[in-house]
Amino acid sequence: MKQLRILFFSMALALVSMAANAQGQKGNTETVQIKTSAVCSMCKNTLEKAMAYEKGVKSSNLDVKSKVLTVVFDTRKTNTDNVLKAVTKAGYDANELPADARAYNRLDDCCKKEAGDH
């Protein structure tokens, strides 16, 4: 009987700790929306792929029509400034920050601002 109580207590303790851990993880994420200079579906692929390689980024989605990139990230591993810099390093403007010139020049012609929306 004593072993059964110990087993039950251990299982209950494990469940409580898993629930607390899950709640803690939700509190460590932040969502940021970034106005970009993206113009097409290739830009969408490029930006979302770049965000996938960025430490701490959990998900990203570019709405090509509005040019807004929504990024969900873990605040323990990165911050908004790092996410903005990652967008510029991919060759795109991020809010008021201009795109990195070298990265911008490497973009396909259809992805450059001058190409316009298409």
Secondary structure, 3 states (H helix, E strand, C coil): CHHHHHHHHHHHHHHHHHHHHHHHHHCCEEEEEEEECCCCHHHHHHHHHHHHCCCCEEEEEEECCCCEEEEEEECCCCCHHHHHHHHHHCCCCECCECCCHHHHHHCCHHHCHHHCCC
